[in-house]
């Protein structure tokens, strides 16, 4: 696929030189511009049967007594469950540390964040959050063990996920002295927020770069591979389209994005680094040139969002991004033309 696409790109490059760059805009909280809204929610302490809850302890404090951080008092909702439940003999088994539930994002929407209301109590209430089949936690919290019981809201970045999302909460602290009575790590509720968007890729984040996007030709995740500042993106990540140490035949990278059935994409947004190199680039969608950006080299490094009109495209979109500037002096170390994310907007 990649070799065929590159031939088409080179053939269209002459025509591309005639176009002007698009406007650069600041990145909004939701990549298509609006604010995130509540998409799904679950009351962990209720008798919910719609979110596929698994591994949770019984409803508290009705079962074991205790105050559970004053969960019965506003603004708390009155009930919770422990993520790490004792076995039938009150023992703390490591295989029972994880409890889970599922939430869903509707068609034409992408996840933004997950909020979890968790008790930081007398135990070591450290925990991790895993999403779907990922082996690396999306979120890690170290319990304060301050001698008090405090309910805290934690925000977990889920940007770009679609469809059904499985959330796994894992207690990571050692079992405390009253584990056999109460269990450990009380969770009160979860809320999922989402944005209007058709498809999204967090470039450089392997958890977001799903196989359906068929990404080819991209450099390794940065800045974890080559070091450097990369416009201050850390702790975020990105990739270049012209990989370090590669010649002119490797100037392009490919990504596949899909528009949900019955909907159309009216713009493609790209988060791009205008750095010290000549970071000019061209974009082709289904072998048609749709965008040409001239980013002159300068002394600074600035991330910007480029908006590319698509005029109501549908179905599968084959997107090729081509570096058009000359290689800079540090191309062999860093490569050239970095992208942070791509999103299709309705």
C-alpha positions as a Markdown table, in Angstrom:
| # | Residue | x | y | z |
|---|---|---|---|---|
| 1 | Unk | 0.0 | 0.0 | 0.0 |
| 2 | Unk | 2.7 | 2.5 | 1.0 |
| 3 | Unk | 4.8 | 2.1 | -2.2 |
| 4 | Unk | 1.7 | 2.7 | -4.4 |
| 5 | Unk | 0.7 | 5.7 | -2.4 |
| 6 | Unk | 4.1 | 7.3 | -2.7 |
| 7 | Unk | 4.1 | 7.0 | -6.5 |
| 8 | Unk | 0.8 | 8.9 | -6.6 |
| 9 | Unk | 2.1 | 11.5 | -4.2 |
| 10 | Unk | 5.1 | 12.3 | -6.2 |
| 11 | Unk | 3.0 | 12.6 | -9.4 |
| 12 | Unk | 0.8 | 15.2 | -7.7 |
| 13 | Unk | 3.6 | 17.2 | -6.0 |
| 14 | Unk | 4.0 | 19.6 | -8.9 |
| 15 | Unk | 0.4 | 20.6 | -8.7 |
| 16 | Unk | 0.6 | 21.0 | -4.9 |
| 17 | Unk | 3.2 | 23.7 | -5.3 |
| 18 | Unk | 0.5 | 26.0 | -6.6 |
| 19 | Unk | -1.5 | 26.0 | -3.4 |
| 20 | Unk | -1.3 | 28.2 | -0.3 |
| 21 | Unk | -1.0 | 27.0 | 3.3 |
| 22 | Unk | -4.1 | 26.8 | 5.5 |
| 23 | Unk | -4.7 | 28.8 | 8.6 |
| 24 | Unk | -3.1 | 27.7 | 11.9 |
| 25 | Unk | -5.4 | 27.6 | 14.9 |
| 26 | Unk | -5.0 | 27.0 | 18.7 |
| 27 | Unk | -5.9 | 23.5 | 19.8 |
| 28 | Unk | -9.2 | 23.3 | 21.6 |
| 29 | Unk | -10.0 | 20.9 | 24.5 |
| 30 | Unk | -12.0 | 18.8 | 22.1 |
| 31 | Unk | -10.1 | 18.5 | 18.8 |
| 32 | Unk | -13.1 | 19.5 | 16.7 |
| 33 | Unk | -13.7 | 22.6 | 18.7 |
| 34 | Unk | -16.6 | 22.2 | 21.1 |
| 35 | Unk | -16.5 | 21.3 | 24.8 |
| 36 | Unk | -16.7 | 17.7 | 26.1 |
| 37 | Unk | -20.1 | 16.6 | 27.4 |
| 38 | Unk | -21.2 | 13.7 | 29.6 |
| 39 | Unk | -21.6 | 10.6 | 27.5 |
| 40 | Unk | -22.1 | 7.8 | 30.0 |
| 41 | Unk | -22.1 | 7.4 | 33.8 |
| 42 | Unk | -22.2 | 4.6 | 36.4 |
| 43 | Unk | -23.1 | 4.6 | 40.1 |
| 44 | Unk | -20.7 | 1.9 | 41.4 |
| 45 | Unk | -22.5 | 1.5 | 44.7 |
| 46 | Unk | -25.9 | 0.8 | 43.0 |
| 47 | Unk | -27.4 | -2.4 | 41.6 |
| 48 | Unk | -26.4 | -1.4 | 38.1 |
| 49 | Unk | -26.7 | -4.2 | 35.6 |
| 50 | Unk | -26.1 | -2.3 | 32.3 |
| 51 | Unk | -22.3 | -1.7 | 32.6 |
| 52 | Unk | -21.0 | -5.2 | 33.0 |
| 53 | Unk | -19.6 | -4.7 | 36.5 |
| 54 | Unk | -17.2 | -7.4 | 37.6 |
| 55 | Unk | -15.0 | -8.1 | 40.6 |
| 56 | Unk | -16.5 | -5.4 | 42.9 |
| 57 | Unk | -17.2 | -5.9 | 46.6 |
| 58 | Unk | -20.7 | -5.5 | 48.1 |
| 59 | Unk | -22.5 | -2.2 | 48.5 |
| 60 | Unk | -20.9 | -0.1 | 51.3 |
| 61 | Unk | -21.3 | 1.0 | 54.0 |
| 62 | Unk | -24.5 | -1.0 | 54.2 |
| 63 | Unk | -22.6 | -4.3 | 54.3 |
| 64 | Unk | -19.6 | -3.7 | 56.5 |
| 65 | Unk | -20.4 | -0.6 | 58.4 |
| 66 | Unk | -17.9 | 2.2 | 58.9 |
| 67 | Unk | -18.0 | 5.7 | 57.5 |
| 68 | Unk | -16.2 | 5.2 | 54.2 |
| 69 | Unk | -15.0 | 8.8 | 54.1 |
| 70 | Unk | -18.5 | 10.1 | 54.9 |
| 71 | Unk | -19.9 | 8.7 | 51.7 |
| 72 | Unk | -23.4 | 9.0 | 53.1 |
| 73 | Unk | -23.1 | 12.8 | 53.4 |
| 74 | Unk | -23.5 | 15.3 | 50.5 |
| 75 | Unk | -21.9 | 15.9 | 48.1 |
| 76 | Unk | -21.2 | 12.1 | 48.0 |
| 77 | Unk | -24.0 | 9.9 | 46.6 |
| 78 | Unk | -24.3 | 7.6 | 49.6 |
| 79 | Unk | -22.8 | 4.3 | 48.4 |
| 80 | Unk | -19.6 | 2.7 | 47.0 |
| 81 | Unk | -17.9 | -0.6 | 46.5 |
| 82 | Unk | -14.3 | -1.8 | 47.1 |
| 83 | Unk | -12.3 | -2.7 | 44.0 |
| 84 | Unk | -10.2 | -5.3 | 46.0 |
| 85 | Unk | -12.7 | -7.6 | 47.7 |
| 86 | Unk | -11.7 | -10.2 | 50.4 |
| 87 | Unk | -12.3 | -13.8 | 49.4 |
| 88 | Unk | -14.8 | -15.9 | 51.3 |
| 89 | Unk | -12.4 | -16.4 | 54.2 |
| 90 | Unk | -11.5 | -12.7 | 54.4 |
| 91 | Unk | -8.1 | -13.2 | 52.7 |
| 92 | Unk | -6.3 | -10.7 | 50.5 |
| 93 | Unk | -5.7 | -12.5 | 47.2 |
| 94 | Unk | -3.7 | -10.7 | 44.6 |
| 95 | Unk | -5.8 | -12.2 | 41.8 |
| 96 | Unk | -8.8 | -10.2 | 43.2 |
| 97 | Unk | -7.2 | -6.8 | 43.0 |
| 98 | Unk | -8.9 | -5.8 | 39.8 |
| 99 | Unk | -12.5 | -4.7 | 39.3 |
| 100 | Unk | -14.0 | -3.6 | 36.0 |
| 101 | Unk | -17.0 | -2.1 | 34.2 |
| 102 | Unk | -17.8 | -1.1 | 30.6 |
| 103 | Unk | -18.9 | 2.3 | 29.2 |
| 104 | Unk | -19.9 | 3.3 | 25.7 |
| 105 | Unk | -19.3 | 6.2 | 23.2 |
| 106 | Unk | -22.0 | 6.8 | 20.6 |
| 107 | Unk | -21.6 | 7.0 | 16.8 |
| 108 | Unk | -19.9 | 10.2 | 15.6 |
| 109 | Unk | -18.3 | 10.8 | 19.0 |
| 110 | Unk | -14.9 | 10.1 | 20.6 |
| 111 | Unk | -14.0 | 9.7 | 24.2 |
| 112 | Unk | -12.4 | 12.7 | 26.0 |
| 113 | Unk | -11.8 | 11.6 | 29.6 |
| 114 | Unk | -13.0 | 9.3 | 32.4 |
| 115 | Unk | -13.6 | 10.7 | 35.8 |
| 116 | Unk | -13.5 | 8.4 | 38.9 |
| 117 | Unk | -14.5 | 9.2 | 42.4 |
| 118 | Unk | -12.2 | 7.2 | 44.7 |
| 119 | Unk | -11.6 | 7.1 | 48.4 |
| 120 | Unk | -8.1 | 7.9 | 49.6 |
| 121 | Unk | -8.6 | 6.4 | 53.1 |
| 122 | Unk | -6.7 | 4.8 | 56.0 |
| 123 | Unk | -5.3 | 2.0 | 53.8 |
| 124 | Unk | -2.7 | 2.5 | 51.1 |
| 125 | Unk | -5.2 | 3.3 | 48.4 |
| 126 | Unk | -2.8 | 3.5 | 45.5 |
| 127 | Unk | -4.3 | 2.3 | 42.2 |
| 128 | Unk | -3.9 | 2.0 | 38.5 |
| 129 | Unk | -6.5 | 2.3 | 35.7 |
| 130 | Unk | -6.2 | 0.1 | 32.6 |
| 131 | Unk | -8.3 | 0.5 | 29.4 |
| 132 | Unk | -9.5 | -2.3 | 27.1 |
| 133 | Unk | -6.6 | -4.8 | 26.5 |
| 134 | Unk | -3.8 | -2.4 | 27.3 |
| 135 | Unk | -1.0 | -3.8 | 29.5 |
| 136 | Unk | 0.3 | -0.4 | 30.5 |
| 137 | Unk | -1.8 | 1.7 | 32.9 |
| 138 | Unk | -3.5 | 4.8 | 31.5 |
| 139 | Unk | -3.5 | 6.3 | 35.0 |
| 140 | Unk | -1.5 | 5.8 | 38.2 |
| 141 | Unk | -2.2 | 7.2 | 41.6 |
| 142 | Unk | -0.1 | 6.9 | 44.8 |
| 143 | Unk | -2.2 | 7.1 | 48.0 |
| 144 | Unk | -1.4 | 9.8 | 50.5 |
| 145 | Unk | -1.9 | 7.8 | 53.7 |
| 146 | Unk | -2.5 | 11.0 | 55.6 |
| 147 | Unk | -4.5 | 9.4 | 58.4 |
| 148 | Unk | -7.8 | 10.9 | 57.0 |
| 149 | Unk | -10.4 | 9.6 | 54.6 |
| 150 | Unk | -10.9 | 11.8 | 51.5 |
| 151 | Unk | -13.0 | 11.3 | 48.4 |
| 152 | Unk | -11.1 | 12.5 | 45.3 |
| 153 | Unk | -12.1 | 12.8 | 41.7 |
| 154 | Unk | -9.4 | 11.5 | 39.2 |
| 155 | Unk | -9.4 | 12.3 | 35.5 |
| 156 | Unk | -8.1 | 9.7 | 33.1 |
| 157 | Unk | -7.3 | 10.8 | 29.5 |
| 158 | Unk | -9.2 | 8.6 | 27.0 |
| 159 | Unk | -9.0 | 11.0 | 24.0 |
| 160 | Unk | -10.0 | 9.4 | 20.8 |
| 161 | Unk | -11.4 | 6.0 | 21.9 |
| 162 | Unk | -14.7 | 4.9 | 20.3 |
| 163 | Unk | -17.4 | 2.4 | 20.9 |
| 164 | Unk | -17.4 | 0.2 | 24.0 |
| 165 | Unk | -14.6 | 0.9 | 26.5 |
| 166 | Unk | -13.6 | -1.5 | 29.3 |
| 167 | Unk | -12.2 | 0.1 | 32.4 |
| 168 | Unk | -10.2 | -1.9 | 34.9 |
| 169 | Unk | -9.3 | -0.5 | 38.3 |
| 170 | Unk | -6.5 | -2.2 | 40.1 |
| 171 | Unk | -5.6 | -1.7 | 43.8 |
| 172 | Unk | -1.8 | -1.6 | 44.1 |
| 173 | Unk | -1.1 | -0.9 | 47.7 |
| 174 | Unk | -0.5 | -3.7 | 50.3 |
| 175 | Unk | -3.5 | -5.0 | 52.2 |
| 176 | Unk | -4.2 | -3.0 | 55.3 |
| 177 | Unk | -5.0 | -4.2 | 58.9 |
| 178 | Unk | -8.8 | -4.2 | 58.4 |
| 179 | Unk | -8.8 | -5.6 | 54.9 |
| 180 | Unk | -10.8 | -8.7 | 56.0 |
| 181 | Unk | -13.6 | -6.5 | 57.2 |
| 182 | Unk | -13.8 | -3.8 | 54.5 |
| 183 | Unk | -11.6 | -4.7 | 51.6 |
| 184 | Unk | -9.7 | -1.9 | 49.9 |
| 185 | Unk | -10.0 | 1.0 | 47.5 |
| 186 | Unk | -13.6 | 2.4 | 47.6 |
| 187 | Unk | -15.0 | 3.7 | 44.3 |
| 188 | Unk | -18.2 | 5.7 | 44.2 |
| 189 | Unk | -18.9 | 6.6 | 40.6 |
| 190 | Unk | -17.5 | 6.9 | 37.1 |
| 191 | Unk | -18.3 | 9.4 | 34.4 |
| 192 | Unk | -17.3 | 9.3 | 30.7 |
| 193 | Unk | -17.1 | 12.6 | 28.7 |
| 194 | Unk | -16.9 | 12.7 | 25.0 |
| 195 | Unk | -16.6 | 15.0 | 22.0 |
| 196 | Unk | -18.1 | 15.3 | 18.5 |
| 197 | Unk | -15.6 | 13.7 | 16.1 |
| 198 | Unk | -15.6 | 11.0 | 13.5 |
| 199 | Unk | -12.2 | 9.4 | 13.9 |
| 200 | Unk | -9.0 | 10.3 | 15.9 |
| 201 | Unk | -5.5 | 9.2 | 16.3 |
| 202 | Unk | -3.1 | 10.3 | 19.0 |
| 203 | Unk | 0.1 | 10.0 | 16.9 |
| 204 | Unk | 2.9 | 8.5 | 19.0 |
| 205 | Unk | 0.6 | 7.0 | 21.5 |
| 206 | Unk | 0.6 | 3.3 | 20.7 |
| 207 | Unk | -2.6 | 2.8 | 22.7 |
| 208 | Unk | -4.4 | 5.2 | 20.3 |
| 209 | Unk | -2.7 | 4.0 | 17.1 |
| 210 | Unk | -5.1 | 1.2 | 16.6 |
| 211 | Unk | -4.5 | -1.4 | 13.8 |
| 212 | Unk | -7.4 | -0.1 | 11.8 |
| 213 | Unk | -5.5 | 3.1 | 11.1 |
| 214 | Unk | -2.8 | 1.1 | 9.2 |
| 215 | Unk | -0.1 | 3.7 | 9.9 |
| 216 | Unk | 3.0 | 3.3 | 7.7 |
| 217 | Unk | 6.2 | 5.3 | 7.2 |
| 218 | Unk | 6.1 | 7.2 | 10.5 |
| 219 | Unk | 9.2 | 7.7 | 12.7 |
| 220 | Unk | 9.5 | 6.3 | 16.2 |
| 221 | Unk | 7.6 | 7.8 | 19.2 |
| 222 | Unk | 9.2 | 11.1 | 20.3 |
| 223 | Unk | 10.8 | 12.5 | 22.4 |
| 224 | Unk | 11.3 | 9.2 | 24.1 |
| 225 | Unk | 13.5 | 7.9 | 21.2 |
| 226 | Unk | 15.7 | 10.8 | 20.3 |
| 227 | Unk | 15.5 | 13.2 | 23.2 |
| 228 | Unk | 15.2 | 16.9 | 22.6 |
| 229 | Unk | 12.4 | 19.4 | 23.4 |
| 230 | Unk | 10.0 | 18.8 | 20.6 |
| 231 | Unk | 8.1 | 22.1 | 21.3 |
| 232 | Unk | 7.7 | 21.2 | 24.9 |
| 233 | Unk | 5.4 | 18.2 | 24.1 |
| 234 | Unk | 6.5 | 16.1 | 27.0 |
| 235 | Unk | 4.8 | 14.3 | 28.8 |
| 236 | Unk | 3.0 | 13.9 | 25.5 |
| 237 | Unk | 4.3 | 12.2 | 22.3 |
| 238 | Unk | 4.5 | 12.6 | 18.5 |
| 239 | Unk | 6.1 | 11.1 | 15.4 |
| 240 | Unk | 7.7 | 12.5 | 12.3 |
| 241 | Unk | 6.7 | 11.8 | 8.7 |
| 242 | Unk | 10.3 | 11.9 | 7.4 |
| 243 | Unk | 12.2 | 9.5 | 9.6 |
| 244 | Unk | 15.7 | 10.3 | 10.7 |
| 245 | Unk | 18.5 | 8.8 | 8.5 |
| 246 | Unk | 16.1 | 8.2 | 5.6 |
| 247 | Unk | 16.5 | 9.7 | 2.1 |
| 248 | Unk | 14.1 | 11.6 | -0.1 |
| 249 | Unk | 12.2 | 8.5 | -1.1 |
| 250 | Unk | 10.9 | 8.2 | 2.5 |
| 251 | Unk | 9.5 | 11.7 | 2.9 |
| 252 | Unk | 5.9 | 10.5 | 3.4 |
| 253 | Unk | 3.8 | 8.7 | 5.9 |
| 254 | Unk | 0.3 | 7.1 | 5.6 |
| 255 | Unk | -2.7 | 6.8 | 7.9 |
| 256 | Unk | -6.1 | 5.4 | 7.2 |
| 257 | Unk | -9.2 | 7.0 | 8.8 |
| 258 | Unk | -12.9 | 6.1 | 8.5 |
| 259 | Unk | -16.1 | 8.1 | 8.5 |
| 260 | Unk | -19.0 | 6.3 | 10.3 |
| 261 | Unk | -21.7 | 5.0 | 8.0 |
| 262 | Unk | -24.3 | 7.6 | 7.2 |
| 263 | Unk | -22.0 | 10.5 | 8.2 |
| 264 | Unk | -19.6 | 12.8 | 6.3 |
| 265 | Unk | -16.3 | 14.5 | 7.2 |
| 266 | Unk | -16.1 | 18.2 | 6.5 |
| 267 | Unk | -12.6 | 18.8 | 7.8 |
| 268 | Unk | -9.3 | 17.1 | 8.8 |
| 269 | Unk | -7.4 | 18.7 | 11.7 |
| 270 | Unk | -3.7 | 18.0 | 12.2 |
| 271 | Unk | -1.6 | 19.1 | 15.2 |
| 272 | Unk | 1.8 | 20.0 | 13.7 |
| 273 | Unk | 5.1 | 21.3 | 15.1 |
| 274 | Unk | 6.6 | 24.3 | 13.4 |
| 275 | Unk | 10.1 | 23.8 | 14.5 |
| 276 | Unk | 13.7 | 24.8 | 13.6 |
| 277 | Unk | 13.6 | 22.8 | 10.4 |
| 278 | Unk | 11.7 | 23.7 | 7.2 |
| 279 | Unk | 8.5 | 21.8 | 8.4 |
| 280 | Unk | 6.5 | 22.5 | 5.2 |
| 281 | Unk | 4.3 | 19.6 | 4.2 |
| 282 | Unk | 1.5 | 18.5 | 1.8 |
| 283 | Unk | -1.6 | 16.4 | 2.5 |
| 284 | Unk | -3.3 | 14.0 | 0.0 |
| 285 | Unk | -6.6 | 12.3 | 0.7 |
| 286 | Unk | -7.5 | 9.5 | -1.6 |
| 287 | Unk | -4.7 | 10.6 | -4.0 |
| 288 | Unk | -6.1 | 14.1 | -4.2 |
| 289 | Unk | -4.0 | 17.1 | -2.9 |
| 290 | Unk | -6.1 | 18.9 | -0.3 |
| 291 | Unk | -3.6 | 21.0 | 1.6 |
| 292 | Unk | -0.2 | 22.6 | 1.3 |
| 293 | Unk | 1.5 | 24.3 | 4.3 |
| 294 | Unk | 4.7 | 26.4 | 4.1 |
| 295 | Unk | 6.4 | 26.5 | 7.5 |
| 296 | Unk | 9.6 | 28.5 | 7.3 |
| 297 | Unk | 12.4 | 27.5 | 9.6 |
| 298 | Unk | 12.9 | 29.7 | 12.6 |
| 299 | Unk | 14.5 | 29.8 | 16.0 |
| 300 | Unk | 11.5 | 28.6 | 18.0 |
| 301 | Unk | 9.3 | 25.5 | 18.2 |
| 302 | Unk | 5.5 | 26.0 | 18.2 |
| 303 | Unk | 2.6 | 23.5 | 18.0 |
| 304 | Unk | -0.4 | 24.6 | 16.0 |
| 305 | Unk | -3.6 | 23.0 | 14.7 |
| 306 | Unk | -4.1 | 23.1 | 10.9 |
| 307 | Unk | -7.7 | 22.8 | 9.6 |
| 308 | Unk | -8.1 | 21.2 | 6.2 |
| 309 | Unk | -11.6 | 21.4 | 4.5 |
| 310 | Unk | -12.8 | 18.0 | 3.1 |
| 311 | Unk | -16.2 | 18.9 | 1.6 |
| 312 | Unk | -18.3 | 16.1 | 2.9 |
| 313 | Unk | -16.2 | 13.0 | 2.3 |
| 314 | Unk | -17.5 | 9.6 | 3.4 |
| 315 | Unk | -16.2 | 6.0 | 3.8 |
| 316 | Unk | -12.5 | 5.1 | 4.1 |
| 317 | Unk | -10.0 | 7.9 | 3.7 |
| 318 | Unk | -6.4 | 7.2 | 2.7 |
| 319 | Unk | -4.3 | 10.0 | 3.9 |
| 320 | Unk | -0.7 | 10.7 | 2.9 |
| 321 | Unk | 1.4 | 13.5 | 4.4 |
| 322 | Unk | 4.5 | 14.5 | 2.6 |
| 323 | Unk | 7.5 | 16.6 | 3.8 |
| 324 | Unk | 8.3 | 19.2 | 1.2 |
| 325 | Unk | 11.1 | 21.2 | 2.8 |
| 326 | Unk | 14.9 | 20.4 | 2.5 |
| 327 | Unk | 16.5 | 18.2 | 5.2 |
| 328 | Unk | 17.8 | 20.3 | 8.1 |
| 329 | Unk | 21.2 | 20.0 | 9.8 |
| 330 | Unk | 19.8 | 17.7 | 12.6 |
| 331 | Unk | 17.7 | 15.5 | 10.3 |
| 332 | Unk | 19.9 | 12.5 | 11.1 |
| 333 | Unk | 19.2 | 12.9 | 14.8 |
| 334 | Unk | 15.5 | 13.8 | 14.9 |
| 335 | Unk | 14.0 | 13.5 | 11.5 |
| 336 | Unk | 11.5 | 16.1 | 10.2 |
| 337 | Unk | 7.9 | 17.4 | 10.4 |
| 338 | Unk | 6.3 | 16.1 | 13.6 |
| 339 | Unk | 2.6 | 15.5 | 14.2 |
| 340 | Unk | 0.8 | 15.1 | 17.5 |
| 341 | Unk | -2.7 | 14.0 | 16.5 |
| 342 | Unk | -5.1 | 13.8 | 13.6 |
| 343 | Unk | -8.9 | 14.1 | 13.8 |
| 344 | Unk | -11.8 | 13.9 | 11.3 |
| 345 | Unk | -14.6 | 16.4 | 12.1 |
| 346 | Unk | -18.2 | 16.4 | 11.0 |
